[in-house]
Amino acid sequence: MNSRSPQGGRASLEKQPHEVAAMFDGVAARYDLTNTVLSFGQDRSWRRATRAALGLRPGERVLDVGAGTGVSTEELAHSGAYAVGADLSLGMLHAGKRTRPAVPLLAGDALRLPFADASFDAVTISFALRNVNDTDAALRELARVTRPGGRLVVCEFSTPVNPAFRTVYLSYLMRSLPAVARAVSSNPDAYVYLAESIRAWPDQAALAARVGAAGWGRVGWRNLTGGVVALHRAVRN
C-alpha cells in the first residue's frame, strides 16, 4: 500500500514514524469527535475501563503513551494519580494543549521515551501500539520506564470472539468506517489506514505472548465490546 504525502492522507502499514506523525497531525482538529462517532460513544467507556484496570492510587505516577490530545491522560488523572501524556504528533499535542491546558503533555517517541529508568508506577498505551513500527521494542521501552512491580495496560483494538459478529465488524471496518469518516473527519483518508491496521493486528493471545516476551509478567487480558477492544494487563518483572 502506498502512503500519501505528509500534508494529508494516510501512512503505510510499514509505519514510518514521520508518516504516522504527519497523518495524525492531519486528523488532530476533529480527532476526539471522530473517535466518539465511529465508536458509537464506546470510546468513553474504554477509557474508564483502562483507568480501572491500572488500579491507580493517589500520589502514583502514570505515563500515557500515544496520548494524542490528552483525553485519555485526563481520564487517568481522575484517579488522583499524577498523569503525564506523550505523543509523537505535534499537531495532536497542540490540539490537546488548546482544549486541556492543565494536562501535562509532551513530545515523545514510544521507542525512545524521554524519561529515566523506573520513572513510573504504571504505564499505558491506548490505540497507539499498533501504529509503532516495532511493537516489541515499544513494549520493552515501556518496561524500561516502569519500576519493578509497576503495571502496564495496553488498550487496543482486537479480534471479536463471536464469528458472526467478527464478520459484521470487519465489514464495518473496511466499508462503513471510511464512509463515516468522510462525514466527520478532517482527514478521512487516514481512517482507511487505521481500518487496515486494525485488521492486520495480532489477536488477544498473540499480543499477550509478545507482552510477556518483552519483560512483563502476569499477563492477562479482558475483552471489551465483545473483543472489538482488549485490555492487556501485565506487571513489570
N, C-alpha and C positions, 0 to 999 in steps of 0.2 A: 504494500500500500504506500503510495507516495504521500509525502507531507506537503502541506500548503506553506505559504510564506508566513513569516512571523507577524505580519500585520493583520492577521485574521486567519481563519481556517483551523486546521487541526494538526496535531502531532502525528507521527507514525508510531506503530507498535514497537519500534526499536527504542522509543522513549528517551531520546537525547535530551539532556536537561534544558538546553536553551529552547528547544521546540516546545517542551512541556510548559516551561515558564511563560513563553510567548502566548501559547494557547490559552492559559489561564488568565494572563493579562487581558486577553480579548473578551473573556466572559465575566470579568470581575464586576462590572457595573450592575448586573442583574443576577449574579450567581446565586445568592441566597433565595431570591424569589423563584428562580427557575427550578432549583432543587426541591422546594416545597411543592410546586405544581407537579413536577414529574414524579415525585414520590407519593402524591396524593396526601400530603401532610404527614407522612410517616417519619420524615427526617427528624422531627422534634422528638418523637418517642425513641428513636435510635440514639439521639444524643443523650437523653436521660438515662437510657439503659447502659450506655458507655460509662457515664459518671458513676452509676450504681455499681457496675462491675469492678471499677477501680478501687472501691472501698476507701475513698479519700477521707482523711481526718484533718480538722483544723490545724494549721501550722505546717502541714506537709507541703512539699514542693512537687508539682507535676508539670511535665513538659508535653505539650500538644504539638506534634509534628504534622506538617501538612495542614496547618490551621486555617489557611485561606484568609477569610475576612474576620476570623476570630469568634464566629458564632459558637463553635464548639468549645473554645477556650473560655468564653463567658459562661457557658453551662457548667464547666468543671469548677469554676470559681464559686458557684453556688454551694459547694460542699464546705467552704471555709478554708480550703487549701489555697496556697499561692500558685496560680496557674499562669504559665507563660506559653505563648504560641510562636511557632517558627514556620516559615513557608519560603519556597523558592521564588514565588511570583511576587514581584514588587507591586504589580497592579492590584493584586488581591490584598496585599498588606496596606496599600494606600487607601483602598476602599474600606477596609476594616478600621483604619485609624479615623476616618471621617465619621463612621457610624458608631464606633465603640472606642472612643478616645481613652477610656480608662483601662482598657485591656492591654496588657503588655504583649506586643507583637514585634518580632524581629526577623530579619532575613536569615535563612539558614537552609542548607542542603542536607537532606536526610542521610547522605553518605559522608558528610563532613560537618557534623554539628558543632557549633561554636561554644562548647561547654566542656569543662573539665570532667575527668572520670568520676563516676559515682556522685554526680551533682544532684540527682533527683530521687525522690522516694517512689515515683511512679512515672511512667511514660505511656503515651497513647498516640495512635495514628489512625485517623478515620477517613476512609475513602481516598487514600493517597498512596498506600503502599504499592498498589498495582501500577502507579504512574512512575515509580522509581525504576531505573534501568538495571539495577542489581538488587533484587529483593533480599537475598541472603546477606549481602553486605550491609544493607539498611537495618536488618534485624540485629546484626552484630553491633552496629553503631548505636542502636537504641539500648542494647545491653551495656555498652561501654559507659554511657552517661547515667546509668541506673545503679544505685547502691545494691550490694548483695542483699537478697531478700526483698528487694523492691519489685513492684508489679508492672506488668505490661498488659494493655488491652488493645487489640487490633480490631477495629470495626471496619468491615469491608463487605462489598457485595460478594455473594457466594452462589451456591447451587441449590435451588429449591428441591426439597426432598420428595415431593409428590410428583410422579412422572407427568400426569396430565397438567398440573399447574406449571411445571417446568416448561412444557411445550408452549403454553399460553404466554408465559413470561418471556421466553426467548423471542417469540413473535413480536411482543410489545417492544422489546429492546431494539430489534433490528428494523421494525416498520413504524410503529406508532411513536416511539420516543423521539426520533429525529423530526417527525411532523409536529409534535407538540412543542419541541424546542424552537422550531421556526416561528411559532406564535409568541413565545415569551422570552427567548434568549437574545442577548446582544451579539452572540456568535454561534448560530445553530450548527455550523459545520463541526464545531468542537464536540458536539454531542454524538456525532457519528463515531468519532474515535472512542469516546467514553463507552458507548454501547459495545463496540468491538473489544475493548479492553476488558469489560466485564465478562463477555463470552469466553475470552481466552484465559481467564484467571483460574488458578487451581481450585478444586473443591475443598471442603472443610478438612477432610483427613489429610490431604496433600499439603495444605498450608500448615496444619498442626505439626507435621513432620519437619517442615522447614524451620518453624519456630524453635522446635526442640533441638535442632542441629546447630542453632546459632547462639547457644549459651543460655537458653531458658529452660526451666524445669516446670513440672506440674502443669503441663499444657493441657488445656481443655477448651471446648467451645460450646456456645449456646446459639441456637438458631433463632432469628427474629423474622417475623413475617413469612413463616414457612420456609426459611432458608434463603430468601432473597438477600438477606444480610446475615452475617455470622459474627459473633463476638468471640474472638480467641483471647483467652486469658492465660497468663503464664507468670512465673516468679523467677527473678534473676538468681542464677546459681552462684 
